[in-house]
Amino acid sequence: MKIVVIDGQGGRLGCLLVEEVKSRLSQAQVYALGTNSVATAAMLKAGANFGATGENPVVRGVMDADGVLGPVGIVVANAILGEVTPAMAEAVGSCRAKKFLIPMNSCGVVVAGTEELSLPAYVARAVEALAAELKK
């Protein structure tokens, strides 16, 4: 199964997601798609199977994904300090895969109805939901 993890900035969230997916779904092929090379390198170091950087890898990479994980900003163009292009946001939003997004209020996006949790707790919940979805 193909799991896409998208992150930007320093890749901290992406690293946590890659580690949790690899721990919980060992059979998954994890594709680390960074909005910049620092994020991609960090996710590869965390154990991703494949990595690529930029708009085209994100647009192409989500097309046949079984699941997509990342910050909620990946579906809001320019939300991750301007690193997400409109094409990236459109590709993620319209791909067939189920999206498991982590609320990141620091991006200027407030997700109403979410409770205040630590980043590792959000990551655990997102990967748990991904695992449950893949069992369907």
Contacts in CASP RR format, 6 or more apart in sequence:
PFRMAT RR
TARGET T0000
AUTHOR 0000-0000-0000
METHOD contacts of the structure
MODEL  1
MKIVVIDGQGGRLGCLLVEEVKSRLSQAQVYALGTNSVATAAMLKAGANF
GATGENPVVRGVMDADGVLGPVGIVVANAILGEVTPAMAEAVGSCRAKKF
LIPMNSCGVVVAGTEELSLPAYVARAVEALAAELKK
1 25 0 8 1.000
1 27 0 8 1.000
1 28 0 8 1.000
1 29 0 8 1.000
1 66 0 8 1.000
1 67 0 8 1.000
1 134 0 8 1.000
2 28 0 8 1.000
2 29 0 8 1.000
2 31 0 8 1.000
2 64 0 8 1.000
2 65 0 8 1.000
2 66 0 8 1.000
2 67 0 8 1.000
3 21 0 8 1.000
3 25 0 8 1.000
3 28 0 8 1.000
3 29 0 8 1.000
3 30 0 8 1.000
3 31 0 8 1.000
3 65 0 8 1.000
3 66 0 8 1.000
3 67 0 8 1.000
3 68 0 8 1.000
3 69 0 8 1.000
3 130 0 8 1.000
4 30 0 8 1.000
4 31 0 8 1.000
4 33 0 8 1.000
4 61 0 8 1.000
4 62 0 8 1.000
4 65 0 8 1.000
4 67 0 8 1.000
4 68 0 8 1.000
4 69 0 8 1.000
4 97 0 8 1.000
5 14 0 8 1.000
5 17 0 8 1.000
5 18 0 8 1.000
5 21 0 8 1.000
5 30 0 8 1.000
5 31 0 8 1.000
5 32 0 8 1.000
5 33 0 8 1.000
5 43 0 8 1.000
5 48 0 8 1.000
5 68 0 8 1.000
5 69 0 8 1.000
5 70 0 8 1.000
6 14 0 8 1.000
6 33 0 8 1.000
6 34 0 8 1.000
6 35 0 8 1.000
6 58 0 8 1.000
6 62 0 8 1.000
6 68 0 8 1.000
6 69 0 8 1.000
6 70 0 8 1.000
6 71 0 8 1.000
6 74 0 8 1.000
6 88 0 8 1.000
6 92 0 8 1.000
7 13 0 8 1.000
7 14 0 8 1.000
7 15 0 8 1.000
7 17 0 8 1.000
7 32 0 8 1.000
7 34 0 8 1.000
7 35 0 8 1.000
7 39 0 8 1.000
7 42 0 8 1.000
7 43 0 8 1.000
7 70 0 8 1.000
7 71 0 8 1.000
8 14 0 8 1.000
8 34 0 8 1.000
8 35 0 8 1.000
8 36 0 8 1.000
8 38 0 8 1.000
8 39 0 8 1.000
8 80 0 8 1.000
8 83 0 8 1.000
9 35 0 8 1.000
9 36 0 8 1.000
9 38 0 8 1.000
9 39 0 8 1.000
9 80 0 8 1.000
9 81 0 8 1.000
9 83 0 8 1.000
10 36 0 8 1.000
10 38 0 8 1.000
10 39 0 8 1.000
10 42 0 8 1.000
11 34 0 8 1.000
11 38 0 8 1.000
11 39 0 8 1.000
11 42 0 8 1.000
11 43 0 8 1.000
12 42 0 8 1.000
12 119 0 8 1.000
13 70 0 8 1.000
13 71 0 8 1.000
13 102 0 8 1.000
13 104 0 8 1.000
13 119 0 8 1.000
13 123 0 8 1.000
14 32 0 8 1.000
14 39 0 8 1.000
14 42 0 8 1.000
14 43 0 8 1.000
14 46 0 8 1.000
14 69 0 8 1.000
14 70 0 8 1.000
15 42 0 8 1.000
15 43 0 8 1.000
15 45 0 8 1.000
15 46 0 8 1.000
16 46 0 8 1.000
16 119 0 8 1.000
16 120 0 8 1.000
16 123 0 8 1.000
17 43 0 8 1.000
17 69 0 8 1.000
17 70 0 8 1.000
17 102 0 8 1.000
17 123 0 8 1.000
17 126 0 8 1.000
17 127 0 8 1.000
18 30 0 8 1.000
18 32 0 8 1.000
18 43 0 8 1.000
18 46 0 8 1.000
18 47 0 8 1.000
18 48 0 8 1.000
19 46 0 8 1.000
19 47 0 8 1.000
20 123 0 8 1.000
20 124 0 8 1.000
20 126 0 8 1.000
20 127 0 8 1.000
21 28 0 8 1.000
21 30 0 8 1.000
21 69 0 8 1.000
21 127 0 8 1.000
21 130 0 8 1.000
22 28 0 8 1.000
22 30 0 8 1.000
22 46 0 8 1.000
22 47 0 8 1.000
24 127 0 8 1.000
24 128 0 8 1.000
24 131 0 8 1.000
25 127 0 8 1.000
25 130 0 8 1.000
25 131 0 8 1.000
25 134 0 8 1.000
29 49 0 8 1.000
29 50 0 8 1.000
30 47 0 8 1.000
30 48 0 8 1.000
30 49 0 8 1.000
30 50 0 8 1.000
31 48 0 8 1.000
31 49 0 8 1.000
31 50 0 8 1.000
31 51 0 8 1.000
31 52 0 8 1.000
31 61 0 8 1.000
31 65 0 8 1.000
32 39 0 8 1.000
32 40 0 8 1.000
32 43 0 8 1.000
32 44 0 8 1.000
32 46 0 8 1.000
32 48 0 8 1.000
32 50 0 8 1.000
32 51 0 8 1.000
32 52 0 8 1.000
33 40 0 8 1.000
33 51 0 8 1.000
33 52 0 8 1.000
33 53 0 8 1.000
33 54 0 8 1.000
33 57 0 8 1.000
33 58 0 8 1.000
33 61 0 8 1.000
33 62 0 8 1.000
34 40 0 8 1.000
34 43 0 8 1.000
34 51 0 8 1.000
34 52 0 8 1.000
34 53 0 8 1.000
34 54 0 8 1.000
34 57 0 8 1.000
34 58 0 8 1.000
35 53 0 8 1.000
35 54 0 8 1.000
35 58 0 8 1.000
35 80 0 8 1.000
35 83 0 8 1.000
35 84 0 8 1.000
35 88 0 8 1.000
36 53 0 8 1.000
36 54 0 8 1.000
36 83 0 8 1.000
37 53 0 8 1.000
39 53 0 8 1.000
40 51 0 8 1.000
40 52 0 8 1.000
40 53 0 8 1.000
43 51 0 8 1.000
44 51 0 8 1.000
51 57 0 8 1.000
52 61 0 8 1.000
54 88 0 8 1.000
55 85 0 8 1.000
55 87 0 8 1.000
55 88 0 8 1.000
58 88 0 8 1.000
58 91 0 8 1.000
58 92 0 8 1.000
59 87 0 8 1.000
59 88 0 8 1.000
59 91 0 8 1.000
62 68 0 8 1.000
62 91 0 8 1.000
62 92 0 8 1.000
62 95 0 8 1.000
62 97 0 8 1.000
63 91 0 8 1.000
63 95 0 8 1.000
65 95 0 8 1.000
65 97 0 8 1.000
66 97 0 8 1.000
66 134 0 8 1.000
67 97 0 8 1.000
67 98 0 8 1.000
67 99 0 8 1.000
67 100 0 8 1.000
67 130 0 8 1.000
67 133 0 8 1.000
67 134 0 8 1.000
68 74 0 8 1.000
68 92 0 8 1.000
68 95 0 8 1.000
68 97 0 8 1.000
68 98 0 8 1.000
68 99 0 8 1.000
68 100 0 8 1.000
69 99 0 8 1.000
69 100 0 8 1.000
69 101 0 8 1.000
69 102 0 8 1.000
69 126 0 8 1.000
69 127 0 8 1.000
69 130 0 8 1.000
70 100 0 8 1.000
70 101 0 8 1.000
70 102 0 8 1.000
70 126 0 8 1.000
71 79 0 8 1.000
71 80 0 8 1.000
71 101 0 8 1.000
71 102 0 8 1.000
71 103 0 8 1.000
71 104 0 8 1.000
71 107 0 8 1.000
72 79 0 8 1.000
72 101 0 8 1.000
72 102 0 8 1.000
72 103 0 8 1.000
72 104 0 8 1.000
72 107 0 8 1.000
72 109 0 8 1.000
72 111 0 8 1.000
73 79 0 8 1.000
73 80 0 8 1.000
73 84 0 8 1.000
73 89 0 8 1.000
73 101 0 8 1.000
73 104 0 8 1.000
73 107 0 8 1.000
73 109 0 8 1.000
74 80 0 8 1.000
74 84 0 8 1.000
74 88 0 8 1.000
74 89 0 8 1.000
74 92 0 8 1.000
74 101 0 8 1.000
75 89 0 8 1.000
75 92 0 8 1.000
75 93 0 8 1.000
75 99 0 8 1.000
75 101 0 8 1.000
76 84 0 8 1.000
76 89 0 8 1.000
76 107 0 8 1.000
76 109 0 8 1.000
77 84 0 8 1.000
77 85 0 8 1.000
77 86 0 8 1.000
77 88 0 8 1.000
77 89 0 8 1.000
77 90 0 8 1.000
78 84 0 8 1.000
78 85 0 8 1.000
78 86 0 8 1.000
79 107 0 8 1.000
79 108 0 8 1.000
79 109 0 8 1.000
80 107 0 8 1.000
81 107 0 8 1.000
92 99 0 8 1.000
93 99 0 8 1.000
98 130 0 8 1.000
98 133 0 8 1.000
100 126 0 8 1.000
100 127 0 8 1.000
100 129 0 8 1.000
100 130 0 8 1.000
100 133 0 8 1.000
101 126 0 8 1.000
102 119 0 8 1.000
102 122 0 8 1.000
102 123 0 8 1.000
102 126 0 8 1.000
103 109 0 8 1.000
103 110 0 8 1.000
103 111 0 8 1.000
103 114 0 8 1.000
103 122 0 8 1.000
105 111 0 8 1.000
117 125 0 8 1.000
END
